[in-house]
Amino acid sequence: MQIVKSKVATLTATLILAGIISLHSGISLIMSTYTINSFGSIGVPQTLPLHIEGSYIKDDLGRVVYLRGVVRVSFTDDSTGWWQPEGGNAAEGLGHWDETAVRLHLQQIQDLGINVIRLIICVDWWKNNLATTLSGAPADRPYRDSIKNTIRLAEEYGIYVVFTAFVVRLPGHQDSYPWAHETDPNGEVIDTPDDWINFWVDVSTQLKSYSNVLYELWNEPVGPSEVEFFSEFQRAIDAIRANGDDHIIIAHWGYCGYFDWMSRNPLNDPAGNILYSNHIYRQPPGSTMDPGQLYQYDDIKNQLLNYWNYTYMLDNNLPIFIGEIGAWYGIDPNELVFFNNTLTILNEWGASYTAMVWDRPDMVWALQQNTLAPFPLNDAGQILIDAIAAAKT
């Protein structure tokens, strides 16, 4: 694994900290690495780089790490990430970077036992380092600086960050493919697979020194060609590794789908750090997207194993990451039953997951009651936090 380097560092010092000093038990020493950065503060990384061993995610000390947390979408609303200040509202945080507000949110996340945030990213805003909001109004910090500072601060709070490419240009909904997409029809941002791969080499160049980053190369790719996508995905893996970066790379195909795409598209990673992803939702009544109307524990488990082929993952000792799972809160009371039972099953399987959605109480999958910071949990949010806590006992 790579050595954690200084991000904005002018000096990195290794300090020996004395542990608990007792006249009876002597002195215990703990070695820790601290980064003294250009702002004059001392950042204390609380995360270690991750790697894959069989079905496990482990850190550099060999400890198993279960990534369990939330999806945060506000980096597609605002280049600063839209962090509301304490007691504030959405408008107060829009277009403004405030490290105090960011720390407030990260502290709440840490206190709730969450150890990962899946950040949804716009390619255009990163590539051109825009300082903007979804409406086009200017923001006071450009995109890359805001994301890198969020990652840096998350390191201090022991929180990992999944950097997820989601949409090529804004405004617009998610793109189903990194090229041949809806939001950038003229190919001004990404025109070819080479453009997409070069985007990821740039991301890697700027983020590979952080200990707490995972790369999700595309969210829910669905077309036009599975074979073409994974051929270019392999090229992207090779380019990232050639860039001296061995961070975990997350592979995914489809929406809430089967895991059989893996057997058709084997990936070769010299670092051995591929994490396989899927999404799970119980769609509202009448939807054509399964996993259907199931919500009881036994029915969900049978559906996942025998219909969606999670058996393939378990039988082949492969790591599972559910990048999205959520309750369509308020649509059907069985949504909360489904959410609780599915998280219980994922805990039993030792899977990692990030639930929808942390920072947008107006969305149907919301985990909080309103836009005040720190966000109070709704029923779905409490189910998530209870499941994360239960997995640790």
Beta strands, then each sheet from edge to edge (+ up, - down):
strand 1: 9-22
strand 2: 26-37
strand 3: 42-43
strand 4: 50-53
strand 5: 56-59
strand 6: 68-72
strand 7: 116-122
strand 8: 160-167
strand 9: 213-216
strand 10: 249-251
strand 11: 274-281
strand 12: 320-326
strand 13: 352-355
sheet 1: 1+ 2- 3+
sheet 2: 4+ 5-
sheet 3: 6+ 7+ 8+ 9+ 10+ 11+ 12+ 13+ 6+
end
